[in-house]
Amino acid sequence: MKIFLTGGAGFIGSNFVRYLLSETGVRQVINYDKLTYAGNLENLKDVEGDPRYRFVCGDICDRAALDEALPPETDLLINFAAESHVDRSIESAAEFIETNVLGVQALLDLSRRKGVRRFVQISTDEVMGSIEGDRYFNETSPLEPNSPYAASKAAAEMLVRAARMTFGLETVVVRSGNCYGPYQFPEKLIPLMISNTIKNVPLPVYGDGLQERDWVFVGDYARALWAVAMKGRAGAVYCIGARTQRTNLEVVRAVLAGLGRPESLIRYVQDRPGHDRRYALDPTRLEQELGWRPAESFASGLKRTIEWYRSNPSWIEKVTSGAYRDYYQRMYGRREGYR
């Protein structure tokens, strides 16, 4: 099987590459990545010598480069590539429209022309906005994005649907909750909190910290994605959720407890504009159709994540140095934010 991944040097993509090479029988994995601040080849150092794996540096908006990199009749194309940080989309949406919308259309056009057999679009629960009370999003929930980032991902989903309905391209869409685990760039909540706690510096919490999210360990996500890619119904949407909703404040307190640090490190900061209050996903379709269940509880997944970051301080230093450090300081020195 020939697999073409875009954005495979990022957090989720790199973990999925590692899963493919260790847990499946794939014979070729091409990783096409632009290597923006969140895409880092340090994430894949351990697989560089694998003869089944090849990295190609490129932008999904560059149609000529894409054409050269994508083999004809590829079995599976999975699009991880995206601008993904909500705060940055609020500051400027242009990059998000370019990559998350125009880039997806470029991938769809090329997939049709080169005979890609199946196209999987990685989306997010944020396309459905915020859900109140004890209700859950599912695959038929309306799209109601509340940030420029979420709007760009919703637009991408519609382009994927159109390619299926108009041209017959075999497509599947995956929406997931908040992934966490090793190799996540420290702009997101959990790695930022772990990094700050280790350094004994304040932990910024938006508003009252009661925004609720659905947390999925990245190893469980990789298994779910592989099941969808291999056995999911063409044209379907699948929600990946682990039924582990936690408020941001609960997550921050769990990190502090896991590292034995006091809650006095918490600093409440001004809330993000248009901050969604609650995400919660119903994974029933994934469970019933494909037999997937998460292997990690939130407690066990967080423990594994904390231990990885404690054991890999050099990785944090490398990815937040130089150009990465400029971005990191610009974002968190001024706004102290996260997804």
Contacts in CASP RR format, 6 or more apart in sequence:
PFRMAT RR
TARGET T0000
AUTHOR 0000-0000-0000
METHOD contacts of the structure
MODEL  1
MKIFLTGGAGFIGSNFVRYLLSETGVRQVINYDKLTYAGNLENLKDVEGD
PRYRFVCGDICDRAALDEALPPETDLLINFAAESHVDRSIESAAEFIETN
VLGVQALLDLSRRKGVRRFVQISTDEVMGSIEGDRYFNETSPLEPNSPYA
ASKAAAEMLVRAARMTFGLETVVVRSGNCYGPYQFPEKLIPLMISNTIKN
VPLPVYGDGLQERDWVFVGDYARALWAVAMKGRAGAVYCIGARTQRTNLE
VVRAVLAGLGRPESLIRYVQDRPGHDRRYALDPTRLEQELGWRPAESFAS
GLKRTIEWYRSNPSWIEKVTSGAYRDYYQRMYGRREGYR
1 25 0 8 1.000
1 26 0 8 1.000
1 27 0 8 1.000
1 28 0 8 1.000
1 75 0 8 1.000
1 76 0 8 1.000
2 26 0 8 1.000
2 27 0 8 1.000
2 28 0 8 1.000
2 30 0 8 1.000
2 71 0 8 1.000
2 73 0 8 1.000
2 74 0 8 1.000
2 75 0 8 1.000
2 76 0 8 1.000
3 20 0 8 1.000
3 26 0 8 1.000
3 28 0 8 1.000
3 29 0 8 1.000
3 30 0 8 1.000
3 74 0 8 1.000
3 75 0 8 1.000
3 76 0 8 1.000
3 77 0 8 1.000
3 78 0 8 1.000
4 30 0 8 1.000
4 32 0 8 1.000
4 69 0 8 1.000
4 70 0 8 1.000
4 71 0 8 1.000
4 74 0 8 1.000
4 76 0 8 1.000
4 77 0 8 1.000
4 78 0 8 1.000
4 116 0 8 1.000
5 13 0 8 1.000
5 16 0 8 1.000
5 17 0 8 1.000
5 29 0 8 1.000
5 30 0 8 1.000
5 31 0 8 1.000
5 32 0 8 1.000
5 77 0 8 1.000
5 78 0 8 1.000
5 80 0 8 1.000
6 32 0 8 1.000
6 33 0 8 1.000
6 60 0 8 1.000
6 77 0 8 1.000
6 78 0 8 1.000
6 79 0 8 1.000
6 80 0 8 1.000
6 81 0 8 1.000
6 107 0 8 1.000
7 13 0 8 1.000
7 31 0 8 1.000
7 32 0 8 1.000
7 33 0 8 1.000
7 34 0 8 1.000
7 39 0 8 1.000
7 79 0 8 1.000
7 80 0 8 1.000
7 81 0 8 1.000
7 82 0 8 1.000
8 14 0 8 1.000
8 16 0 8 1.000
8 17 0 8 1.000
8 31 0 8 1.000
8 32 0 8 1.000
8 33 0 8 1.000
8 39 0 8 1.000
8 44 0 8 1.000
8 80 0 8 1.000
8 81 0 8 1.000
9 31 0 8 1.000
9 33 0 8 1.000
9 35 0 8 1.000
9 39 0 8 1.000
9 40 0 8 1.000
9 41 0 8 1.000
9 43 0 8 1.000
9 44 0 8 1.000
9 55 0 8 1.000
10 33 0 8 1.000
10 38 0 8 1.000
10 39 0 8 1.000
10 40 0 8 1.000
10 43 0 8 1.000
10 80 0 8 1.000
10 183 0 8 1.000
10 185 0 8 1.000
11 38 0 8 1.000
11 43 0 8 1.000
11 179 0 8 1.000
11 181 0 8 1.000
11 183 0 8 1.000
11 184 0 8 1.000
11 185 0 8 1.000
11 188 0 8 1.000
11 218 0 8 1.000
12 80 0 8 1.000
12 122 0 8 1.000
12 179 0 8 1.000
12 218 0 8 1.000
12 221 0 8 1.000
12 222 0 8 1.000
13 80 0 8 1.000
14 39 0 8 1.000
14 43 0 8 1.000
14 44 0 8 1.000
14 183 0 8 1.000
15 181 0 8 1.000
15 182 0 8 1.000
15 183 0 8 1.000
15 218 0 8 1.000
15 219 0 8 1.000
15 221 0 8 1.000
15 222 0 8 1.000
16 78 0 8 1.000
16 80 0 8 1.000
16 221 0 8 1.000
16 222 0 8 1.000
16 225 0 8 1.000
16 226 0 8 1.000
17 29 0 8 1.000
17 31 0 8 1.000
17 44 0 8 1.000
17 47 0 8 1.000
17 53 0 8 1.000
18 44 0 8 1.000
18 46 0 8 1.000
18 47 0 8 1.000
19 219 0 8 1.000
19 222 0 8 1.000
19 223 0 8 1.000
19 226 0 8 1.000
20 26 0 8 1.000
20 29 0 8 1.000
20 226 0 8 1.000
21 29 0 8 1.000
21 47 0 8 1.000
21 50 0 8 1.000
21 52 0 8 1.000
21 53 0 8 1.000
23 226 0 8 1.000
24 226 0 8 1.000
26 52 0 8 1.000
27 52 0 8 1.000
28 52 0 8 1.000
28 54 0 8 1.000
28 71 0 8 1.000
29 52 0 8 1.000
29 53 0 8 1.000
29 54 0 8 1.000
30 54 0 8 1.000
30 55 0 8 1.000
30 56 0 8 1.000
30 69 0 8 1.000
30 70 0 8 1.000
30 71 0 8 1.000
31 44 0 8 1.000
31 53 0 8 1.000
31 54 0 8 1.000
31 55 0 8 1.000
31 56 0 8 1.000
32 56 0 8 1.000
32 57 0 8 1.000
32 58 0 8 1.000
32 60 0 8 1.000
32 66 0 8 1.000
32 69 0 8 1.000
32 70 0 8 1.000
32 81 0 8 1.000
33 39 0 8 1.000
33 55 0 8 1.000
33 56 0 8 1.000
33 57 0 8 1.000
33 58 0 8 1.000
33 81 0 8 1.000
34 57 0 8 1.000
34 58 0 8 1.000
34 59 0 8 1.000
34 60 0 8 1.000
34 81 0 8 1.000
35 41 0 8 1.000
35 57 0 8 1.000
35 58 0 8 1.000
36 83 0 8 1.000
37 185 0 8 1.000
37 323 0 8 1.000
37 324 0 8 1.000
37 327 0 8 1.000
38 84 0 8 1.000
38 85 0 8 1.000
38 185 0 8 1.000
38 187 0 8 1.000
39 185 0 8 1.000
40 185 0 8 1.000
40 318 0 8 1.000
40 319 0 8 1.000
41 48 0 8 1.000
41 55 0 8 1.000
42 315 0 8 1.000
42 318 0 8 1.000
42 319 0 8 1.000
43 183 0 8 1.000
44 53 0 8 1.000
44 55 0 8 1.000
47 53 0 8 1.000
48 55 0 8 1.000
56 69 0 8 1.000
58 65 0 8 1.000
58 66 0 8 1.000
58 69 0 8 1.000
59 65 0 8 1.000
60 66 0 8 1.000
60 79 0 8 1.000
60 81 0 8 1.000
60 99 0 8 1.000
60 103 0 8 1.000
60 104 0 8 1.000
60 106 0 8 1.000
60 107 0 8 1.000
61 98 0 8 1.000
61 99 0 8 1.000
61 102 0 8 1.000
61 103 0 8 1.000
61 106 0 8 1.000
63 106 0 8 1.000
63 109 0 8 1.000
63 110 0 8 1.000
66 106 0 8 1.000
66 107 0 8 1.000
66 110 0 8 1.000
67 110 0 8 1.000
67 114 0 8 1.000
70 77 0 8 1.000
70 110 0 8 1.000
70 111 0 8 1.000
70 114 0 8 1.000
70 116 0 8 1.000
71 114 0 8 1.000
72 114 0 8 1.000
72 115 0 8 1.000
73 114 0 8 1.000
73 115 0 8 1.000
73 116 0 8 1.000
73 117 0 8 1.000
74 114 0 8 1.000
74 115 0 8 1.000
74 116 0 8 1.000
74 117 0 8 1.000
75 116 0 8 1.000
75 117 0 8 1.000
75 118 0 8 1.000
76 116 0 8 1.000
76 117 0 8 1.000
76 118 0 8 1.000
76 120 0 8 1.000
76 229 0 8 1.000
77 107 0 8 1.000
77 111 0 8 1.000
77 116 0 8 1.000
77 118 0 8 1.000
77 119 0 8 1.000
77 120 0 8 1.000
78 120 0 8 1.000
78 122 0 8 1.000
78 225 0 8 1.000
78 229 0 8 1.000
79 104 0 8 1.000
79 107 0 8 1.000
79 119 0 8 1.000
79 120 0 8 1.000
79 121 0 8 1.000
79 122 0 8 1.000
80 122 0 8 1.000
81 99 0 8 1.000
81 103 0 8 1.000
82 99 0 8 1.000
82 100 0 8 1.000
82 122 0 8 1.000
82 153 0 8 1.000
83 89 0 8 1.000
83 95 0 8 1.000
83 96 0 8 1.000
83 99 0 8 1.000
83 100 0 8 1.000
83 149 0 8 1.000
83 152 0 8 1.000
84 124 0 8 1.000
84 149 0 8 1.000
84 339 0 8 1.000
85 149 0 8 1.000
85 187 0 8 1.000
85 339 0 8 1.000
86 126 0 8 1.000
86 147 0 8 1.000
86 149 0 8 1.000
86 150 0 8 1.000
86 272 0 8 1.000
86 339 0 8 1.000
87 272 0 8 1.000
87 331 0 8 1.000
87 335 0 8 1.000
87 337 0 8 1.000
87 338 0 8 1.000
87 339 0 8 1.000
88 95 0 8 1.000
88 96 0 8 1.000
88 149 0 8 1.000
88 331 0 8 1.000
89 96 0 8 1.000
89 147 0 8 1.000
89 148 0 8 1.000
89 149 0 8 1.000
89 152 0 8 1.000
90 147 0 8 1.000
90 148 0 8 1.000
90 272 0 8 1.000
90 273 0 8 1.000
93 148 0 8 1.000
93 149 0 8 1.000
93 151 0 8 1.000
93 152 0 8 1.000
96 148 0 8 1.000
96 149 0 8 1.000
96 152 0 8 1.000
97 152 0 8 1.000
99 152 0 8 1.000
100 149 0 8 1.000
100 152 0 8 1.000
100 153 0 8 1.000
100 155 0 8 1.000
100 156 0 8 1.000
101 152 0 8 1.000
101 155 0 8 1.000
101 156 0 8 1.000
101 159 0 8 1.000
104 121 0 8 1.000
104 156 0 8 1.000
104 159 0 8 1.000
104 160 0 8 1.000
105 159 0 8 1.000
107 119 0 8 1.000
108 119 0 8 1.000
108 159 0 8 1.000
108 160 0 8 1.000
108 163 0 8 1.000
108 169 0 8 1.000
110 116 0 8 1.000
111 119 0 8 1.000
111 163 0 8 1.000
111 169 0 8 1.000
112 163 0 8 1.000
112 167 0 8 1.000
112 169 0 8 1.000
116 169 0 8 1.000
117 170 0 8 1.000
118 170 0 8 1.000
118 171 0 8 1.000
118 172 0 8 1.000
118 229 0 8 1.000
118 234 0 8 1.000
119 160 0 8 1.000
119 163 0 8 1.000
119 169 0 8 1.000
119 170 0 8 1.000
119 171 0 8 1.000
119 172 0 8 1.000
120 171 0 8 1.000
120 172 0 8 1.000
120 173 0 8 1.000
120 174 0 8 1.000
120 225 0 8 1.000
120 228 0 8 1.000
120 229 0 8 1.000
121 156 0 8 1.000
121 157 0 8 1.000
121 160 0 8 1.000
121 171 0 8 1.000
121 172 0 8 1.000
121 173 0 8 1.000
121 174 0 8 1.000
122 174 0 8 1.000
122 176 0 8 1.000
122 225 0 8 1.000
123 153 0 8 1.000
123 156 0 8 1.000
123 157 0 8 1.000
123 173 0 8 1.000
123 174 0 8 1.000
123 175 0 8 1.000
123 176 0 8 1.000
123 237 0 8 1.000
124 150 0 8 1.000
124 153 0 8 1.000
124 175 0 8 1.000
124 176 0 8 1.000
124 177 0 8 1.000
125 137 0 8 1.000
125 175 0 8 1.000
125 176 0 8 1.000
125 177 0 8 1.000
125 214 0 8 1.000
125 239 0 8 1.000
125 279 0 8 1.000
125 281 0 8 1.000
126 145 0 8 1.000
126 146 0 8 1.000
126 147 0 8 1.000
126 149 0 8 1.000
126 150 0 8 1.000
126 153 0 8 1.000
126 276 0 8 1.000
126 279 0 8 1.000
127 143 0 8 1.000
127 144 0 8 1.000
127 145 0 8 1.000
127 150 0 8 1.000
127 153 0 8 1.000
127 154 0 8 1.000
127 157 0 8 1.000
127 175 0 8 1.000
128 137 0 8 1.000
128 141 0 8 1.000
128 142 0 8 1.000
128 143 0 8 1.000
128 144 0 8 1.000
128 145 0 8 1.000
128 175 0 8 1.000
128 279 0 8 1.000
129 144 0 8 1.000
129 145 0 8 1.000
129 146 0 8 1.000
129 150 0 8 1.000
129 276 0 8 1.000
129 279 0 8 1.000
130 146 0 8 1.000
130 276 0 8 1.000
130 277 0 8 1.000
130 278 0 8 1.000
130 279 0 8 1.000
131 137 0 8 1.000
131 141 0 8 1.000
131 278 0 8 1.000
131 279 0 8 1.000
131 280 0 8 1.000
132 277 0 8 1.000
132 278 0 8 1.000
133 278 0 8 1.000
135 280 0 8 1.000
136 280 0 8 1.000
136 281 0 8 1.000
136 282 0 8 1.000
137 175 0 8 1.000
137 239 0 8 1.000
137 279 0 8 1.000
137 280 0 8 1.000
137 281 0 8 1.000
137 282 0 8 1.000
138 239 0 8 1.000
138 281 0 8 1.000
138 282 0 8 1.000
138 284 0 8 1.000
138 285 0 8 1.000
139 175 0 8 1.000
139 236 0 8 1.000
139 237 0 8 1.000
139 238 0 8 1.000
139 239 0 8 1.000
139 285 0 8 1.000
143 154 0 8 1.000
143 157 0 8 1.000
143 158 0 8 1.000
145 151 0 8 1.000
145 153 0 8 1.000
145 154 0 8 1.000
146 274 0 8 1.000
146 276 0 8 1.000
147 274 0 8 1.000
147 276 0 8 1.000
157 173 0 8 1.000
157 237 0 8 1.000
160 171 0 8 1.000
160 173 0 8 1.000
161 171 0 8 1.000
161 173 0 8 1.000
161 235 0 8 1.000
163 169 0 8 1.000
163 171 0 8 1.000
164 170 0 8 1.000
164 171 0 8 1.000
164 234 0 8 1.000
164 235 0 8 1.000
170 234 0 8 1.000
170 235 0 8 1.000
171 234 0 8 1.000
171 235 0 8 1.000
172 228 0 8 1.000
172 229 0 8 1.000
172 232 0 8 1.000
172 233 0 8 1.000
172 234 0 8 1.000
172 235 0 8 1.000
172 236 0 8 1.000
172 237 0 8 1.000
172 238 0 8 1.000
173 235 0 8 1.000
173 236 0 8 1.000
173 237 0 8 1.000
173 238 0 8 1.000
174 224 0 8 1.000
174 225 0 8 1.000
174 228 0 8 1.000
174 237 0 8 1.000
174 238 0 8 1.000
174 240 0 8 1.000
175 237 0 8 1.000
175 238 0 8 1.000
175 239 0 8 1.000
175 240 0 8 1.000
175 281 0 8 1.000
176 216 0 8 1.000
176 221 0 8 1.000
176 224 0 8 1.000
176 239 0 8 1.000
176 240 0 8 1.000
176 241 0 8 1.000
176 281 0 8 1.000
177 213 0 8 1.000
177 214 0 8 1.000
177 215 0 8 1.000
177 216 0 8 1.000
177 240 0 8 1.000
177 241 0 8 1.000
177 279 0 8 1.000
177 281 0 8 1.000
178 188 0 8 1.000
178 189 0 8 1.000
178 213 0 8 1.000
178 214 0 8 1.000
178 215 0 8 1.000
178 216 0 8 1.000
178 279 0 8 1.000
178 339 0 8 1.000
179 216 0 8 1.000
179 217 0 8 1.000
179 218 0 8 1.000
179 221 0 8 1.000
180 188 0 8 1.000
180 189 0 8 1.000
180 190 0 8 1.000
180 191 0 8 1.000
180 215 0 8 1.000
180 216 0 8 1.000
180 217 0 8 1.000
180 218 0 8 1.000
180 301 0 8 1.000
180 302 0 8 1.000
180 305 0 8 1.000
181 190 0 8 1.000
181 191 0 8 1.000
181 217 0 8 1.000
181 218 0 8 1.000
181 219 0 8 1.000
181 301 0 8 1.000
181 304 0 8 1.000
181 305 0 8 1.000
181 308 0 8 1.000
182 218 0 8 1.000
182 304 0 8 1.000
182 305 0 8 1.000
182 308 0 8 1.000
182 309 0 8 1.000
182 312 0 8 1.000
183 315 0 8 1.000
184 190 0 8 1.000
184 191 0 8 1.000
184 218 0 8 1.000
185 191 0 8 1.000
185 319 0 8 1.000
186 192 0 8 1.000
186 194 0 8 1.000
186 195 0 8 1.000
186 316 0 8 1.000
186 319 0 8 1.000
186 320 0 8 1.000
186 328 0 8 1.000
187 328 0 8 1.000
187 331 0 8 1.000
187 332 0 8 1.000
187 338 0 8 1.000
187 339 0 8 1.000
188 338 0 8 1.000
188 339 0 8 1.000
189 213 0 8 1.000
189 248 0 8 1.000
189 251 0 8 1.000
189 252 0 8 1.000
189 338 0 8 1.000
189 339 0 8 1.000
190 251 0 8 1.000
190 255 0 8 1.000
190 302 0 8 1.000
190 305 0 8 1.000
191 305 0 8 1.000
191 309 0 8 1.000
192 203 0 8 1.000
192 204 0 8 1.000
192 332 0 8 1.000
192 337 0 8 1.000
192 338 0 8 1.000
193 203 0 8 1.000
193 251 0 8 1.000
193 252 0 8 1.000
193 255 0 8 1.000
193 256 0 8 1.000
194 255 0 8 1.000
194 259 0 8 1.000
194 305 0 8 1.000
194 306 0 8 1.000
194 309 0 8 1.000
194 310 0 8 1.000
195 309 0 8 1.000
195 316 0 8 1.000
196 202 0 8 1.000
196 203 0 8 1.000
196 265 0 8 1.000
197 203 0 8 1.000
197 255 0 8 1.000
197 256 0 8 1.000
197 259 0 8 1.000
197 261 0 8 1.000
197 265 0 8 1.000
198 259 0 8 1.000
198 309 0 8 1.000
198 310 0 8 1.000
198 313 0 8 1.000
200 261 0 8 1.000
200 265 0 8 1.000
201 265 0 8 1.000
202 265 0 8 1.000
202 266 0 8 1.000
202 267 0 8 1.000
203 252 0 8 1.000
203 255 0 8 1.000
203 256 0 8 1.000
203 265 0 8 1.000
203 266 0 8 1.000
203 267 0 8 1.000
204 267 0 8 1.000
204 269 0 8 1.000
204 332 0 8 1.000
204 336 0 8 1.000
204 337 0 8 1.000
204 338 0 8 1.000
205 248 0 8 1.000
205 249 0 8 1.000
205 252 0 8 1.000
205 266 0 8 1.000
205 267 0 8 1.000
205 268 0 8 1.000
205 269 0 8 1.000
206 248 0 8 1.000
206 268 0 8 1.000
206 269 0 8 1.000
206 270 0 8 1.000
206 271 0 8 1.000
206 272 0 8 1.000
206 275 0 8 1.000
206 337 0 8 1.000
206 338 0 8 1.000
207 268 0 8 1.000
207 269 0 8 1.000
207 270 0 8 1.000
207 271 0 8 1.000
207 275 0 8 1.000
208 249 0 8 1.000
208 268 0 8 1.000
209 247 0 8 1.000
209 248 0 8 1.000
209 249 0 8 1.000
209 252 0 8 1.000
209 268 0 8 1.000
210 247 0 8 1.000
210 248 0 8 1.000
210 249 0 8 1.000
210 277 0 8 1.000
211 247 0 8 1.000
211 248 0 8 1.000
211 275 0 8 1.000
211 276 0 8 1.000
211 277 0 8 1.000
211 278 0 8 1.000
212 245 0 8 1.000
212 246 0 8 1.000
212 247 0 8 1.000
212 248 0 8 1.000
212 277 0 8 1.000
212 278 0 8 1.000
212 279 0 8 1.000
212 280 0 8 1.000
213 245 0 8 1.000
213 246 0 8 1.000
213 247 0 8 1.000
213 248 0 8 1.000
213 251 0 8 1.000
213 278 0 8 1.000
213 279 0 8 1.000
214 241 0 8 1.000
214 242 0 8 1.000
214 243 0 8 1.000
214 244 0 8 1.000
214 245 0 8 1.000
214 279 0 8 1.000
214 280 0 8 1.000
214 281 0 8 1.000
215 242 0 8 1.000
215 244 0 8 1.000
215 245 0 8 1.000
215 246 0 8 1.000
215 251 0 8 1.000
215 298 0 8 1.000
216 224 0 8 1.000
216 240 0 8 1.000
216 241 0 8 1.000
216 242 0 8 1.000
216 244 0 8 1.000
216 294 0 8 1.000
217 242 0 8 1.000
217 294 0 8 1.000
217 295 0 8 1.000
217 296 0 8 1.000
217 301 0 8 1.000
217 304 0 8 1.000
217 305 0 8 1.000
219 295 0 8 1.000
219 296 0 8 1.000
220 242 0 8 1.000
220 294 0 8 1.000
220 295 0 8 1.000
220 296 0 8 1.000
221 240 0 8 1.000
223 292 0 8 1.000
223 295 0 8 1.000
224 238 0 8 1.000
224 240 0 8 1.000
224 286 0 8 1.000
224 290 0 8 1.000
224 292 0 8 1.000
225 240 0 8 1.000
227 286 0 8 1.000
227 290 0 8 1.000
227 291 0 8 1.000
227 292 0 8 1.000
228 238 0 8 1.000
228 286 0 8 1.000
228 290 0 8 1.000
231 289 0 8 1.000
231 290 0 8 1.000
232 238 0 8 1.000
232 289 0 8 1.000
232 290 0 8 1.000
233 289 0 8 1.000
236 285 0 8 1.000
238 285 0 8 1.000
238 286 0 8 1.000
238 290 0 8 1.000
239 281 0 8 1.000
239 282 0 8 1.000
239 283 0 8 1.000
239 285 0 8 1.000
239 286 0 8 1.000
240 281 0 8 1.000
240 283 0 8 1.000
240 286 0 8 1.000
241 281 0 8 1.000
241 282 0 8 1.000
241 283 0 8 1.000
241 286 0 8 1.000
241 294 0 8 1.000
242 283 0 8 1.000
242 294 0 8 1.000
242 296 0 8 1.000
242 298 0 8 1.000
243 283 0 8 1.000
243 294 0 8 1.000
244 294 0 8 1.000
244 297 0 8 1.000
244 298 0 8 1.000
245 278 0 8 1.000
245 280 0 8 1.000
246 254 0 8 1.000
246 298 0 8 1.000
249 266 0 8 1.000
251 302 0 8 1.000
252 266 0 8 1.000
253 263 0 8 1.000
253 266 0 8 1.000
254 298 0 8 1.000
254 299 0 8 1.000
254 302 0 8 1.000
255 302 0 8 1.000
255 306 0 8 1.000
256 262 0 8 1.000
256 263 0 8 1.000
256 265 0 8 1.000
256 266 0 8 1.000
258 302 0 8 1.000
258 303 0 8 1.000
258 306 0 8 1.000
259 306 0 8 1.000
259 310 0 8 1.000
267 336 0 8 1.000
269 335 0 8 1.000
269 336 0 8 1.000
269 337 0 8 1.000
272 337 0 8 1.000
283 292 0 8 1.000
286 292 0 8 1.000
287 293 0 8 1.000
296 304 0 8 1.000
309 316 0 8 1.000
320 328 0 8 1.000
331 337 0 8 1.000
END
